Amino acid sequence: MNQYQRGKEEATMVVYLSDSAVCRQLDLDLSLKAVRETFRREIDGAVLLTKPRVDYLLFPGFPYGYRLKGAAFPDLKVAGLRVARHILLSDWPDLVPFALVDEQTAYQYRVGAVTTVALEALARKRFDHLCLFGAGRLARATLRALTHRFEFEAVSILSRNPASRMALAEMSSGWGISGVARWDAEKAVREADLIVTITTADEPLVRRDWVSNSATVVSMGGAQELDFELLARAGDVFVDDLAGCLESGDLARAKAAGHDPTRWVSGTLAGWWSGATSRSKSGPLILIPRGMASMDVMQAYRVWKRHQKREGNNNG
């Protein structure tokens, strides 16, 4: 049997984990551990990302297609491809698929986890005032993950939709905090020592002069959430993946506007989190986790491993 025939035969035995199956295995601790594990492997040079970072498969004559990005962990002998809200896991290096993992809920967990883990480098357990822009599913997941790891004296929630920000403020009481729906963005930002933006905004939500020198800003949106002058003023800017950040988000918008955003970047989130890179200047700290396929693949792999272990025990 040649390699093509073997791959075709084995591909028919792919295990599918539905969203409900994933949720039975997934929790915040697993998501946090998956991000930490990815950071550690990134520092060790044990992560391979696809090139280009993101690619598109389009059908002739149609404006629609598949958005693809992936990563491999050679030491774990696993690779993954993120497509259509699923992670396709394969053996490395043969790339024979063995599992398809639904990422509908898992993606929300991962988004919250990456911000939470990145902030661990600050070596603090408490923030005075969190200002959160956004009240959708990803913003809710991020707030839930942050409250799992940190304590907050006050939480301000801002959103274009009054009903959404009120709903998230009420929901937050179940997580041990008293979130307050706010409408005055400038005042909320000026009061905050942690500002997190996770929106679909395409113009600045946070202005240069609103942010104190001691504040930390986390920008997670896909267009523009931060004033370019704030990025230029920042003490340090850490990104998860520079190539990815130059394709979408604040740095991509800055590049399109004629700036050279690479001169603002001090290093990677993994380097800063691990201590390999330290802060170099005074001023606001800006973190930009746009999302790496490696984190999604690692989380899906750990969910699959837990599923295999528990199903094996149940069957035994």
N, C-alpha and C positions, 0 to 999 in steps of 0.2 A: 504493500500500500504506500503510495507516494505521499508527500507532505500535504498536497492540496486535498487528496481524498481523506487523509486522516483529519485534517482541519475541518472539512465539510461534515464528516461524521460526528466529530466531537462537538461541533457547534450546535448540533441538534439537541444536545444535552444541557443547554444553558439553563441555569436556575433563575427563575424570575421572583424577585421580592417586590410585592406590591407595596403601596404606601402604608396600608394597614400592617403588613408584615414588618416593614421597616420600623414603624412606630412602636411595635412590641419590643424591639431591640434597642431603640435609640433613647438616649437621655442626654442632658446637658453635660454631664461628666465625660461621656464618650466623645461628644463633639469637641470639648475643650482639650481632651487628651489627643485627639486626632490633629488638631491645629498645632499643639506643642510638638507632637511627633514630626509633623511636616517641617516646622521651623528647624528642629534639630537636624533632620536629614538634609535640609537645604544648606545649612552651615557646613555640613560634612561633605557636600558635593554629591549627595546620593539621590538627587531628584533630577529627572529629565522632563523638560517641558516641550510641548510640540512647537515646531517652527513652520509657519508663523504661529503665534500664540492662539489666534482664532482664525478659523477658515469657514468658508460657506460653500455648500453644495446646492447649486441652483438648477432647476429644471428649465430646459430651453423653452422660451416663450412665456414663462411665468415669473413673477417677482418674488415668489416664495421658495424656501428651501430649508436646509438644515444648517444650523450654526454649530460648529464643532470646536472643541478644545480638549486637550488631554495631557496626561502626565504618566510617567513610569517611575517605579521604585525598583531598580534592578536587584537590590539586596533582598527584597521581599518577593522577587520574581512575579511582580504584578504590574500591569499597566491598565489605564482606564481612559475612556473617551466619554466626554459629557455631550449628550445630544438629546434634544427634545425632552428635557426635564428627567432624563435618566442617565445613569452611569453604566456604561458597558465595561465590565471587568474582564481582562484577558490574562492568560499566562504570558510571562516575559521570559525569553524574547520571541517566542513563536507567535504571539498575538492570537492564540486560539481562545475565543470567548468562553467564559464559564459561568458568568452571572450578569443579570440585568437588574439594576437596583433603581427603583423609583425614588426620585429626589424631591418630590413635591413638598413634603414636610422637612426632609433632611436638609434641604438648601437653606431654609429659614434658620434652622439650628446652627448651621455652619456660619452663616452671615453674623449671627450674634456672637458666636464663639471667637471669630478672628479678632473682633474689636476688643473683646474681653481679655484674650490672651495677650494682645499687643500692649494693653494698658498695665499688665502685670510687671512690665519693665520699670514702671514708676515706683515699685516697691512700697505701695501704700494700700491700705484696706478701706480707706474712707475718702469721699469727696464731699466738699461743702455743698456744692450746687451743680447739678447736672441740667443742662439745657438741651433738650432733644427736639430736633426738627424732623417731623415725620410722624405719622400715626397709622401707617399701613401695616401689612403683615410683617415685613422685614423690620420695621421700626419696633413693632411689638416684640418680636423675637430678640432684637438687640437689647431692648430694655430688660426683658426677662433674664437674659444671660448676664447682663451687667449686675443686676440685683442678686443674682446667684453667687457672685464673686465679691462684690463691693457693697459698702454701705453709703447712703446718701442722706445728707441733712435735708436737702430740698431738691425737688425735681420739677422742672418747668417743661411743658409739652406744647409745641407749636405746630400747627398744620393749617393748610389753606381751608380745610373742611372743619368747621366748628364742631359738628357732630362727632367726627372721628377723634379729634383731640379730647373732647369730653369723655368719649367712650374709653379711650386709653387711660385717661386720668382715673376713671372709676375702676378700671381693671387693675391698675397698679396697686390698689389697696390690698389685693390678694397676694401680692408679692412682698408685703411688708413695708411699702413706702406710700407716701401720700403725694402722688403726682397732681400737679395743678395745671389746668388748661390755661394757656396765656395767649395774648394777641400782640403784645408789644415786644417785638423781636429784639430791638436794640437794648431795652432795659433788661430783658432776660439774659442776653449774652453778656452784658456788662457785669451782671451779678454772678456769672458762672465761672467755675474753675475747670469744668469739663463741658465742651460743646460737641455734640454728635449730630451730624446731618446725614439722613438717609431718605432721600426724596427723589422725585423726578424733575426737580427744578432745572431750568436752563438759564438762570441768571443768579447773581450772587445773593445768598441769604445772609451771609455773615460778612460784615465790613471790617476793613483794616483797623479803624480807630475804636471799634467796640470791644476788641479782645485785649485782655490784660497780658502783660509779659509773662505772668506765671501760669496762664491758662493752657490747657491742652485741647486741641481741636481734632476731631476725627471726621473726615469727609468720605462718604461711601457712595454718593450718587454717581450716575452715569453721564451727566452733562456738566453743569457748572453750579457749584454751591458756595464757593468761596471767592471773595474779591482777589483779583490777581495781586493787588498791592499788599494784601495780607500774606500771601504766599511769599512775596519778595521780602517782607518784613520778618518773617518767621525766624526763630532761632535755629530750628532744625526741621527738616521735612523728611520723614521716613515713609517708604512705599513698600508694598509687598512685592511688586514686580514692575520694574521701570518700563519694560517694553509694553506690558499690558496697560499701564497708566498713561502711556503716550498715545494709546489707541482710543481711550474713552475716559471721561471724568475731567476734573479740574485741569490737570496738566495737559491733557489733549487739547482742551479749549484754549489754554494759554499758548500752546505751540501754534495753534491755528491763528491766533491773534498776533503772531509775530514775536512772541517771547521765546527765550531759551530756558524752558523749565528745568532742564538737567542741572543748571547751575544752582538751583534752589535745593536740590535733593542731597541729603547728607548720607544716605545709605538705605539699607533694606530693614523692614520690620524684624525679620529673622535675626539680622545682625545686631540690631539694637536690643531685642528681647533676650538674646543669648549673652549679651555683654561684649560681643566682639567689636561692636561700634558704640562709642559713647557720644554724649551730647558735646557739641563743639562751640555753640554760641548761646548768648542769652536772648530771650524773646519767646514768643509763643511756640509751643511744640505742635507740629501738625503731622498727623498720621493719615495715610491714604491707603486703606485696604480695599482695592478694587475687586479682589476675589481671584484666587488662583485655582486652576483645575487640579493642582496637586492636593489641595485641601479637600476638595470634593471627592477625589478618588480615594484618598486615605480614609476619609470618613465612611464612604461606601464600602471599602474593603473591611474596615473594622466592624461595621454592621453585619456584613456577610459572614465574617469569621464568628461573631457572636451567635448569629442565626445557626450556622453549621454546628457549633458546639452545643447549643441548647436543643436543636432538633435531634442531634445525635444522641444526647442524653435521654430525650423523650422516647426516641425510637428504641433505645436500648433497654 
